[in-house]
Amino acid sequence: MNVAGLILTPGAGASRDHHTLVAVDDAVAALDPPVPVRRVDFPYRIAGKRMPDRPPVAVAHLREVAAEFAREARTTTDHLLLGGRSYGGRMCSMAVAEGLPAAGLVLLSYPLHPPGKPDRLRVDHFGDLDVPVLLVSGDKDPFGTPAELAAHAAAVPGDVTHVTLPGAHDLRGKDAEVAQAVANWIASRAPSRG
């Protein structure tokens, strides 16, 4: 996996400066060689609104951001990783499923279903994710248990790596562990230098 950059997006109630995204940014920037990171807000947040964008708006925004980041890095979007927390990661996965070329997905606390509603799954697009996927989630996440996530991630044709940490959806106090999981995954997939 040749990675030229990582786009990180926040959950529905947060901004690009969410502490977990900042921690991941710092950890990935410390890799050798470092991987450039672009933390991105969605249009609703930029406009000062509270209600998250519908998927078509969020996906269109991600396409624009990825194209711009790739141009600046003098590469193409298939050398970029896309991901984020909860809603942000879900929107990135939908963008890739809808044809945005990417090197892989970094999905932190993926919202498999609303809490208490396991019948309202958000996995219809999983069969179209033919890229490497990292799933980092809490062992007590009400948006999806590790067993539920593993069962549904089996539909992903790309290589899936699961990292389960102690905690709920917010993985409170686990920023360092989340960041290290992402950095380790990227480093393990980097082409060897010979």
C-alpha positions in Angstrom: 0.0 0.0 0.0 1.6 3.2 -1.2 0.2 5.9 1.1 0.7 9.6 0.2 -1.7 11.0 2.8 -4.5 10.5 5.2 -7.8 12.3 5.3 -9.4 12.3 8.8 -13.1 13.3 9.4 -14.9 13.8 12.7 -18.0 12.3 14.2 -21.4 14.1 13.9 -21.0 16.2 17.0 -17.4 17.2 16.7 -15.0 19.1 14.5 -11.8 18.4 12.7 -9.9 19.4 15.9 -11.4 16.5 17.9 -8.8 15.2 20.3 -8.7 11.7 18.9 -8.1 13.0 15.3 -5.4 15.3 16.6 -3.7 12.3 18.3 -3.9 10.2 15.2 -2.5 13.1 13.1 0.5 13.4 15.5 1.2 9.7 15.5 1.0 9.4 11.7 3.2 12.5 11.3 5.8 10.8 13.5 6.2 7.8 11.2 9.3 7.4 9.1 8.6 8.6 6.5 5.8 10.8 7.9 2.4 10.6 6.3 0.7 13.9 5.6 -2.7 14.3 7.3 -5.6 16.5 6.4 -8.2 16.9 9.1 -11.5 17.9 7.4 -14.8 19.3 8.6 -18.0 18.5 6.7 -20.1 21.4 5.1 -22.7 21.5 7.8 -20.0 22.2 10.4 -18.3 24.8 8.3 -21.7 26.5 7.9 -22.2 26.5 11.7 -25.2 24.0 11.6 -25.8 21.2 14.0 -27.5 18.6 11.8 -25.0 16.4 9.9 -25.1 16.5 6.1 -27.0 13.8 4.2 -24.7 11.2 2.6 -24.8 12.7 -0.9 -23.6 16.1 0.4 -20.9 14.5 2.6 -19.7 12.2 -0.1 -19.5 15.0 -2.7 -17.4 17.1 -0.2 -15.1 14.1 0.4 -14.5 13.7 -3.3 -13.6 17.4 -3.6 -11.3 17.3 -0.6 -9.6 14.1 -1.7 -9.0 15.5 -5.3 -7.5 18.7 -3.9 -5.3 16.9 -1.4 -4.1 14.5 -4.1 -3.3 17.4 -6.5 -1.3 19.1 -3.8 0.6 15.9 -3.1 1.2 15.4 -6.8 -0.5 12.0 -6.7 -4.0 10.5 -7.2 -6.7 9.7 -4.7 -5.9 5.9 -4.8 -2.7 6.8 -2.8 -4.8 8.4 0.0 -6.3 6.8 3.0 -9.7 8.0 4.1 -11.3 7.7 7.4 -12.5 9.2 10.7 -14.6 8.7 13.7 -18.1 7.4 13.7 -20.2 9.4 11.2 -17.0 10.7 9.5 -15.7 7.2 8.9 -19.0 6.0 7.7 -19.2 8.8 5.1 -15.6 8.0 4.0 -16.6 4.3 3.6 -19.6 5.3 1.5 -17.5 7.5 -0.7 -15.1 4.7 -1.4 -18.0 2.2 -2.0 -19.5 4.7 -4.5 -16.3 4.7 -6.5 -13.8 7.2 -4.9 -10.4 5.5 -5.4 -8.5 5.2 -2.2 -5.6 3.3 -0.7 -7.7 2.1 2.3 -10.0 3.1 5.1 -9.4 4.0 8.7 -12.7 3.6 10.5 -12.7 4.6 14.2 -15.8 3.7 16.3 -17.8 2.7 13.1 -21.5 3.2 13.9 -22.8 -0.2 12.8 -26.3 0.7 14.0 -28.0 3.2 16.2 -27.7 2.3 19.9 -30.4 -0.2 20.8 -31.5 -0.7 17.2 -29.4 -3.6 15.8 -31.9 -4.1 13.0 -31.0 -0.7 11.5 -27.7 -1.7 10.1 -25.4 0.7 8.1 -23.6 -2.0 6.1 -25.3 -2.2 2.7 -22.2 -0.8 1.1 -19.7 -3.1 2.8 -19.6 -5.4 -0.2 -18.2 -2.6 -2.3 -15.2 -1.8 -0.1 -12.4 -3.5 -2.0 -9.6 -1.8 -0.1 -7.8 -2.5 3.1 -9.8 -1.5 6.1 -8.8 -0.8 9.7 -11.6 -0.9 12.3 -10.8 0.4 15.7 -13.6 0.1 18.2 -14.5 -0.2 21.9 -15.5 -3.5 23.4 -18.6 -1.9 25.0 -19.7 0.3 22.0 -23.5 0.5 21.9 -23.3 1.3 18.1 -22.0 -2.3 17.5 -20.3 -5.0 19.6 -17.0 -6.5 18.4 -18.9 -9.7 17.5 -21.5 -7.7 15.4 -18.7 -5.7 13.7 -16.7 -8.8 12.9 -19.8 -10.6 11.5 -20.8 -7.7 9.2 -17.2 -6.8 8.2 -16.9 -10.3 6.7 -18.8 -8.9 3.7 -15.9 -6.5 3.0 -13.9 -7.9 0.1 -10.8 -6.0 1.1 -8.4 -7.0 3.9 -9.9 -6.1 7.3 -7.9 -5.5 10.4 -9.8 -5.3 13.8 -8.4 -3.5 16.8 -10.7 -3.7 19.9 -9.9 -1.5 22.9 -11.5 -1.3 26.3 -14.3 1.3 26.2 -17.5 2.6 24.7 -18.1 4.5 21.5 -16.1 7.6 22.5 -13.1 5.4 23.6 -12.6 8.0 26.3 -9.0 8.2 27.5 -7.8 5.9 24.7 -6.5 8.5 22.2 -2.9 7.3 22.5 -4.0 3.7 21.9 -6.2 4.6 18.9 -3.4 6.7 17.4 -0.9 4.0 17.9 -3.2 1.4 16.3 -3.6 3.6 13.2 0.2 4.4 13.0 1.1 0.7 13.4 -1.4 -0.4 10.7 -0.1 2.2 8.2 3.5 1.3 9.0 2.8 -2.5 8.6 1.4 -1.9 5.1 4.1 0.4 3.9 6.3 -1.0 1.1 9.6 -2.3 2.4 12.6 -0.4 1.4 15.2 -2.6 0.0 
